[in-house]
Amino acid sequence: MKKKSPMASWVRASLLLLWAGGSFGVCFFARDLGQVVAGWPINFWFAAQGGVLMFIAIVMVYAGYMNRHDAAARHEDEGDRAE
């Protein structure tokens, strides 16, 4: 059975908080923007596109971190088996 890394749980929790805060923050503060772009209020564009871009960036950061974490754990596991 694999043991869970406390650092991976910390990274997951912090990225989820960043996602929640960013999603709420964009929608909350974008209401003050009154400009219109292509017939739509700019706050609509910030909320619609900014939320998606933030989610993609968070997924990429998490995937990169977990790839490095898994590689290090695999290397450590191979070292244990050699002994």
A tleap script that builds the chain and sets N, CA, C and O, in Angstrom:
source leaprc.protein.ff14SB
mol = sequence {
  NMET LYS LYS LYS SER PRO MET ALA SER TRP
  VAL ARG ALA SER LEU LEU LEU LEU TRP ALA
  GLY GLY SER PHE GLY VAL CYS PHE PHE ALA
  ARG ASP LEU GLY GLN VAL VAL ALA GLY TRP
  PRO ILE ASN PHE TRP PHE ALA ALA GLN GLY
  GLY VAL LEU MET PHE ILE ALA ILE VAL MET
  VAL TYR ALA GLY TYR MET ASN ARG HIE ASP
  ALA ALA ALA ARG HIE GLU ASP GLU GLY ASP
  ARG ALA CGLU
}
set mol.1.N position { 0.846 -1.187 0.000 }
set mol.1.CA position { 0.000 0.000 0.000 }
set mol.1.C position { 0.883 1.239 0.000 }
set mol.1.O position { 1.842 1.333 0.765 }
set mol.2.N position { 0.548 2.181 -0.862 }
set mol.2.CA position { 1.320 3.413 -0.942 }
set mol.2.C position { 0.998 4.308 0.241 }
set mol.2.O position { -0.155 4.418 0.656 }
set mol.3.N position { 2.023 4.943 0.775 }
set mol.3.CA position { 1.763 5.906 1.834 }
set mol.3.C position { 1.585 7.285 1.200 }
set mol.3.O position { 2.262 7.627 0.230 }
set mol.4.N position { 0.678 8.060 1.753 }
set mol.4.CA position { 0.387 9.383 1.217 }
set mol.4.C position { 1.391 10.385 1.754 }
set mol.4.O position { 1.775 10.350 2.923 }
set mol.5.N position { 1.800 11.268 0.879 }
set mol.5.CA position { 2.741 12.310 1.262 }
set mol.5.C position { 1.983 13.500 1.853 }
set mol.5.O position { 1.022 13.977 1.250 }
set mol.6.N position { 2.398 13.979 3.014 }
set mol.6.CA position { 1.730 15.158 3.570 }
set mol.6.C position { 1.968 16.398 2.710 }
set mol.6.O position { 1.127 17.297 2.678 }
set mol.7.N position { 3.096 16.455 2.020 }
set mol.7.CA position { 3.380 17.607 1.153 }
set mol.7.C position { 2.416 17.618 -0.035 }
set mol.7.O position { 1.946 18.684 -0.434 }
set mol.8.N position { 2.115 16.454 -0.603 }
set mol.8.CA position { 1.176 16.385 -1.728 }
set mol.8.C position { -0.215 16.836 -1.280 }
set mol.8.O position { -0.921 17.506 -2.033 }
set mol.9.N position { -0.605 16.478 -0.077 }
set mol.9.CA position { -1.908 16.909 0.438 }
set mol.9.C position { -1.928 18.416 0.662 }
set mol.9.O position { -2.939 19.073 0.414 }
set mol.10.N position { -0.806 18.960 1.131 }
set mol.10.CA position { -0.707 20.401 1.337 }
set mol.10.C position { -0.794 21.142 0.004 }
set mol.10.O position { -1.484 22.157 -0.095 }
set mol.11.N position { -0.106 20.648 -1.012 }
set mol.11.CA position { -0.144 21.273 -2.333 }
set mol.11.C position { -1.551 21.201 -2.899 }
set mol.11.O position { -2.046 22.186 -3.446 }
set mol.12.N position { -2.199 20.059 -2.780 }
set mol.12.CA position { -3.564 19.897 -3.282 }
set mol.12.C position { -4.508 20.877 -2.587 }
set mol.12.O position { -5.319 21.527 -3.247 }
set mol.13.N position { -4.412 20.984 -1.284 }
set mol.13.CA position { -5.289 21.891 -0.533 }
set mol.13.C position { -5.030 23.348 -0.900 }
set mol.13.O position { -5.977 24.119 -1.059 }
set mol.14.N position { -3.771 23.735 -1.035 }
set mol.14.CA position { -3.467 25.124 -1.375 }
set mol.14.C position { -3.925 25.466 -2.787 }
set mol.14.O position { -4.399 26.578 -3.022 }
set mol.15.N position { -3.795 24.537 -3.734 }
set mol.15.CA position { -4.264 24.805 -5.085 }
set mol.15.C position { -5.788 24.883 -5.142 }
set mol.15.O position { -6.337 25.676 -5.906 }
set mol.16.N position { -6.476 24.070 -4.342 }
set mol.16.CA position { -7.935 24.164 -4.284 }
set mol.16.C position { -8.383 25.496 -3.685 }
set mol.16.O position { -9.360 26.091 -4.139 }
set mol.17.N position { -7.668 25.956 -2.668 }
set mol.17.CA position { -7.988 27.269 -2.091 }
set mol.17.C position { -7.718 28.392 -3.081 }
set mol.17.O position { -8.487 29.350 -3.163 }
set mol.18.N position { -6.632 28.278 -3.832 }
set mol.18.CA position { -6.331 29.265 -4.862 }
set mol.18.C position { -7.422 29.284 -5.925 }
set mol.18.O position { -7.842 30.353 -6.367 }
set mol.19.N position { -7.878 28.113 -6.334 }
set mol.19.CA position { -8.939 28.014 -7.338 }
set mol.19.C position { -10.237 28.642 -6.813 }
set mol.19.O position { -10.886 29.408 -7.525 }
set mol.20.N position { -10.615 28.320 -5.578 }
set mol.20.CA position { -11.841 28.870 -5.004 }
set mol.20.C position { -11.732 30.387 -4.835 }
set mol.20.O position { -12.658 31.125 -5.170 }
set mol.21.N position { -10.605 30.836 -4.320 }
set mol.21.CA position { -10.411 32.272 -4.140 }
set mol.21.C position { -10.357 33.022 -5.451 }
set mol.21.O position { -10.914 34.113 -5.574 }
set mol.22.N position { -9.690 32.444 -6.427 }
set mol.22.CA position { -9.613 33.091 -7.727 }
set mol.22.C position { -10.946 33.140 -8.431 }
set mol.22.O position { -11.288 34.149 -9.046 }
set mol.23.N position { -11.690 32.082 -8.351 }
set mol.23.CA position { -13.005 32.066 -8.991 }
set mol.23.C position { -13.941 33.079 -8.338 }
set mol.23.O position { -14.657 33.806 -9.027 }
set mol.24.N position { -13.932 33.121 -7.020 }
set mol.24.CA position { -14.782 34.081 -6.313 }
set mol.24.C position { -14.284 35.501 -6.522 }
set mol.24.O position { -15.076 36.413 -6.756 }
set mol.25.N position { -12.978 35.689 -6.438 }
set mol.25.CA position { -12.396 37.030 -6.563 }
set mol.25.C position { -12.642 37.655 -7.918 }
set mol.25.O position { -12.957 38.842 -8.010 }
set mol.26.N position { -12.500 36.866 -8.974 }
set mol.26.CA position { -12.737 37.397 -10.321 }
set mol.26.C position { -14.186 37.845 -10.455 }
set mol.26.O position { -14.451 38.940 -10.952 }
set mol.27.N position { -15.114 37.021 -10.023 }
set mol.27.CA position { -16.537 37.370 -10.144 }
set mol.27.C position { -16.915 38.536 -9.233 }
set mol.27.O position { -17.723 39.382 -9.616 }
set mol.28.N position { -16.345 38.587 -8.045 }
set mol.28.CA position { -16.705 39.628 -7.090 }
set mol.28.C position { -16.181 40.994 -7.516 }
set mol.28.O position { -16.921 41.978 -7.503 }
set mol.29.N position { -14.901 41.056 -7.896 }
set mol.29.CA position { -14.292 42.340 -8.214 }
set mol.29.C position { -14.537 42.780 -9.651 }
set mol.29.O position { -14.401 43.966 -9.952 }
set mol.30.N position { -14.889 41.878 -10.535 }
set mol.30.CA position { -15.126 42.249 -11.928 }
set mol.30.C position { -16.442 43.001 -12.101 }
set mol.30.O position { -16.662 43.628 -13.138 }
set mol.31.N position { -17.309 42.949 -11.111 }
set mol.31.CA position { -18.587 43.663 -11.223 }
set mol.31.C position { -18.382 45.164 -11.353 }
set mol.31.O position { -19.236 45.858 -11.905 }
set mol.32.N position { -17.263 45.672 -10.855 }
set mol.32.CA position { -17.006 47.110 -10.905 }
set mol.32.C position { -16.575 47.587 -12.290 }
set mol.32.O position { -16.572 48.791 -12.544 }
set mol.33.N position { -16.214 46.683 -13.180 }
set mol.33.CA position { -15.772 47.073 -14.518 }
set mol.33.C position { -16.996 47.295 -15.397 }
set mol.33.O position { -17.848 46.414 -15.513 }
set mol.34.N position { -17.084 48.459 -16.012 }
set mol.34.CA position { -18.274 48.787 -16.781 }
set mol.34.C position { -18.040 48.854 -18.284 }
set mol.34.O position { -18.969 49.171 -19.027 }
set mol.35.N position { -16.831 48.567 -18.758 }
set mol.35.CA position { -16.564 48.650 -20.187 }
set mol.35.C position { -17.271 47.522 -20.938 }
set mol.35.O position { -17.576 46.473 -20.371 }
set mol.36.N position { -17.523 47.761 -22.227 }
set mol.36.CA position { -18.169 46.764 -23.073 }
set mol.36.C position { -17.204 46.391 -24.190 }
set mol.36.O position { -16.650 47.263 -24.860 }
set mol.37.N position { -17.007 45.084 -24.387 }
set mol.37.CA position { -16.138 44.571 -25.448 }
set mol.37.C position { -16.971 43.614 -26.292 }
set mol.37.O position { -17.522 42.642 -25.775 }
set mol.38.N position { -17.064 43.891 -27.594 }
set mol.38.CA position { -17.800 43.038 -28.530 }
set mol.38.C position { -19.247 42.809 -28.087 }
set mol.38.O position { -19.801 41.726 -28.275 }
set mol.39.N position { -19.838 43.825 -27.507 }
set mol.39.CA position { -21.230 43.721 -27.099 }
set mol.39.C position { -21.467 43.070 -25.747 }
set mol.39.O position { -22.611 42.970 -25.303 }
set mol.40.N position { -20.418 42.630 -25.093 }
set mol.40.CA position { -20.541 41.992 -23.776 }
set mol.40.C position { -19.771 42.807 -22.748 }
set mol.40.O position { -18.726 43.372 -23.070 }
set mol.41.N position { -20.257 42.878 -21.541 }
set mol.41.CA position { -19.501 43.566 -20.483 }
set mol.41.C position { -18.163 42.857 -20.234 }
set mol.41.O position { -18.079 41.630 -20.286 }
set mol.42.N position { -17.141 43.638 -19.970 }
set mol.42.CA position { -15.809 43.052 -19.778 }
set mol.42.C position { -15.769 42.154 -18.550 }
set mol.42.O position { -14.953 41.233 -18.493 }
set mol.43.N position { -16.628 42.398 -17.569 }
set mol.43.CA position { -16.638 41.513 -16.398 }
set mol.43.C position { -17.095 40.106 -16.785 }
set mol.43.O position { -16.664 39.131 -16.169 }
set mol.44.N position { -17.954 39.987 -17.788 }
set mol.44.CA position { -18.347 38.667 -18.278 }
set mol.44.C position { -17.137 37.940 -18.858 }
set mol.44.O position { -16.941 36.753 -18.596 }
set mol.45.N position { -16.330 38.644 -19.640 }
set mol.45.CA position { -15.149 38.026 -20.257 }
set mol.45.C position { -14.146 37.604 -19.185 }
set mol.45.O position { -13.581 36.514 -19.262 }
set mol.46.N position { -13.926 38.450 -18.198 }
set mol.46.CA position { -12.983 38.096 -17.137 }
set mol.46.C position { -13.452 36.869 -16.376 }
set mol.46.O position { -12.652 35.985 -16.068 }
set mol.47.N position { -14.731 36.806 -16.071 }
set mol.47.CA position { -15.248 35.674 -15.314 }
set mol.47.C position { -15.234 34.400 -16.152 }
set mol.47.O position { -14.859 33.335 -15.661 }
set mol.48.N position { -15.640 34.508 -17.412 }
set mol.48.CA position { -15.738 33.317 -18.255 }
set mol.48.C position { -14.369 32.792 -18.672 }
set mol.48.O position { -14.102 31.596 -18.553 }
set mol.49.N position { -13.512 33.662 -19.151 }
set mol.49.CA position { -12.217 33.222 -19.671 }
set mol.49.C position { -11.166 33.120 -18.572 }
set mol.49.O position { -10.338 32.209 -18.591 }
set mol.50.N position { -11.190 34.030 -17.631 }
set mol.50.CA position { -10.194 34.003 -16.553 }
set mol.50.C position { -10.324 32.777 -15.667 }
set mol.50.O position { -9.319 32.218 -15.228 }
set mol.51.N position { -11.551 32.357 -15.400 }
set mol.51.CA position { -11.767 31.166 -14.580 }
set mol.51.C position { -11.229 29.919 -15.250 }
set mol.51.O position { -10.613 29.073 -14.601 }
set mol.52.N position { -11.461 29.804 -16.551 }
set mol.52.CA position { -10.979 28.637 -17.294 }
set mol.52.C position { -9.454 28.637 -17.359 }
set mol.52.O position { -8.821 27.601 -17.154 }
set mol.53.N position { -8.869 29.791 -17.642 }
set mol.53.CA position { -7.402 29.863 -17.717 }
set mol.53.C position { -6.757 29.571 -16.367 }
set mol.53.O position { -5.715 28.919 -16.298 }
set mol.54.N position { -7.378 30.053 -15.299 }
set mol.54.CA position { -6.846 29.770 -13.966 }
set mol.54.C position { -6.925 28.274 -13.669 }
set mol.54.O position { -5.980 27.704 -13.125 }
set mol.55.N position { -8.037 27.635 -14.019 }
set mol.55.CA position { -8.188 26.204 -13.787 }
set mol.55.C position { -7.135 25.417 -14.565 }
set mol.55.O position { -6.534 24.488 -14.023 }
set mol.56.N position { -6.906 25.774 -15.819 }
set mol.56.CA position { -5.901 25.085 -16.630 }
set mol.56.C position { -4.510 25.261 -16.022 }
set mol.56.O position { -3.737 24.305 -15.965 }
set mol.57.N position { -4.189 26.457 -15.574 }
set mol.57.CA position { -2.879 26.703 -14.962 }
set mol.57.C position { -2.714 25.887 -13.679 }
set mol.57.O position { -1.641 25.335 -13.433 }
set mol.58.N position { -3.755 25.808 -12.870 }
set mol.58.CA position { -3.684 25.037 -11.630 }
set mol.58.C position { -3.495 23.558 -11.927 }
set mol.58.O position { -2.713 22.887 -11.253 }
set mol.59.N position { -4.202 23.040 -12.929 }
set mol.59.CA position { -4.050 21.632 -13.303 }
set mol.59.C position { -2.633 21.360 -13.792 }
set mol.59.O position { -2.053 20.325 -13.463 }
set mol.60.N position { -2.070 22.280 -14.574 }
set mol.60.CA position { -0.699 22.098 -15.062 }
set mol.60.C position { 0.313 22.113 -13.919 }
set mol.60.O position { 1.242 21.305 -13.906 }
set mol.61.N position { 0.144 23.018 -12.966 }
set mol.61.CA position { 1.050 23.072 -11.812 }
set mol.61.C position { 0.940 21.782 -11.005 }
set mol.61.O position { 1.954 21.214 -10.599 }
set mol.62.N position { -0.282 21.319 -10.774 }
set mol.62.CA position { -0.478 20.096 -9.992 }
set mol.62.C position { 0.101 18.885 -10.714 }
set mol.62.O position { 0.737 18.038 -10.086 }
set mol.63.N position { -0.111 18.792 -12.021 }
set mol.63.CA position { 0.423 17.659 -12.789 }
set mol.63.C position { 1.952 17.665 -12.769 }
set mol.63.O position { 2.574 16.614 -12.612 }
set mol.64.N position { 2.554 18.830 -12.926 }
set mol.64.CA position { 4.012 18.918 -12.871 }
set mol.64.C position { 4.553 18.532 -11.509 }
set mol.64.O position { 5.540 17.803 -11.409 }
set mol.65.N position { 3.908 19.019 -10.462 }
set mol.65.CA position { 4.353 18.669 -9.116 }
set mol.65.C position { 4.234 17.172 -8.860 }
set mol.65.O position { 5.158 16.554 -8.332 }
set mol.66.N position { 3.103 16.593 -9.233 }
set mol.66.CA position { 2.897 15.169 -8.968 }
set mol.66.C position { 3.815 14.296 -9.819 }
set mol.66.O position { 4.224 13.225 -9.369 }
set mol.67.N position { 4.149 14.724 -11.036 }
set mol.67.CA position { 5.106 13.975 -11.844 }
set mol.67.C position { 6.469 13.933 -11.162 }
set mol.67.O position { 7.103 12.880 -11.096 }
set mol.68.N position { 6.916 15.081 -10.655 }
set mol.68.CA position { 8.200 15.108 -9.933 }
set mol.68.C position { 8.123 14.295 -8.647 }
set mol.68.O position { 9.062 13.577 -8.304 }
set mol.69.N position { 7.011 14.408 -7.943 }
set mol.69.CA position { 6.838 13.682 -6.685 }
set mol.69.C position { 6.813 12.173 -6.922 }
set mol.69.O position { 7.441 11.419 -6.179 }
set mol.70.N position { 6.096 11.730 -7.949 }
set mol.70.CA position { 6.024 10.305 -8.261 }
set mol.70.C position { 7.373 9.761 -8.717 }
set mol.70.O position { 7.743 8.639 -8.369 }
set mol.71.N position { 8.110 10.555 -9.498 }
set mol.71.CA position { 9.428 10.115 -9.950 }
set mol.71.C position { 10.371 9.952 -8.761 }
set mol.71.O position { 11.135 8.989 -8.703 }
set mol.72.N position { 10.322 10.881 -7.821 }
set mol.72.CA position { 11.174 10.787 -6.637 }
set mol.72.C position { 10.774 9.590 -5.780 }
set mol.72.O position { 11.639 8.891 -5.254 }
set mol.73.N position { 9.484 9.350 -5.637 }
set mol.73.CA position { 9.025 8.204 -4.848 }
set mol.73.C position { 9.400 6.890 -5.525 }
set mol.73.O position { 9.767 5.926 -4.853 }
set mol.74.N position { 9.308 6.851 -6.843 }
set mol.74.CA position { 9.677 5.646 -7.583 }
set mol.74.C position { 11.174 5.372 -7.439 }
set mol.74.O position { 11.590 4.226 -7.268 }
set mol.75.N position { 11.979 6.436 -7.509 }
set mol.75.CA position { 13.429 6.299 -7.350 }
set mol.75.C position { 13.770 5.816 -5.942 }
set mol.75.O position { 14.646 4.970 -5.764 }
set mol.76.N position { 13.082 6.350 -4.961 }
set mol.76.CA position { 13.298 5.932 -3.558 }
set mol.76.C position { 12.891 4.468 -3.367 }
set mol.76.O position { 13.563 3.718 -2.660 }
set mol.77.N position { 11.789 4.072 -4.002 }
set mol.77.CA position { 11.298 2.700 -3.893 }
set mol.77.C position { 12.267 1.728 -4.545 }
set mol.77.O position { 12.482 0.634 -4.023 }
set mol.78.N position { 12.856 2.099 -5.670 }
set mol.78.CA position { 13.834 1.243 -6.331 }
set mol.78.C position { 15.084 1.090 -5.470 }
set mol.78.O position { 15.698 0.024 -5.449 }
set mol.79.N position { 15.457 2.140 -4.770 }
set mol.79.CA position { 16.604 2.069 -3.859 }
set mol.79.C position { 16.351 1.137 -2.695 }
set mol.79.O position { 17.265 0.448 -2.242 }
set mol.80.N position { 15.113 1.105 -2.199 }
set mol.80.CA position { 14.756 0.194 -1.105 }
set mol.80.C position { 14.789 -1.257 -1.552 }
set mol.80.O position { 15.172 -2.130 -0.773 }
set mol.81.N position { 14.399 -1.533 -2.782 }
set mol.81.CA position { 14.367 -2.885 -3.281 }
set mol.81.C position { 15.765 -3.423 -3.555 }
set mol.81.O position { 15.987 -4.632 -3.486 }
set mol.82.N position { 16.704 -2.543 -3.863 }
set mol.82.CA position { 18.069 -2.980 -4.190 }
set mol.82.C position { 18.807 -3.466 -2.936 }
set mol.82.O position { 19.749 -4.254 -3.026 }
set mol.83.N position { 18.384 -3.004 -1.813 }
set mol.83.CA position { 19.090 -3.376 -0.568 }
set mol.83.C position { 18.764 -4.741 -0.090 }
set mol.83.O position { 19.284 -5.177 0.937 }
savepdb mol mol.pdb
quit
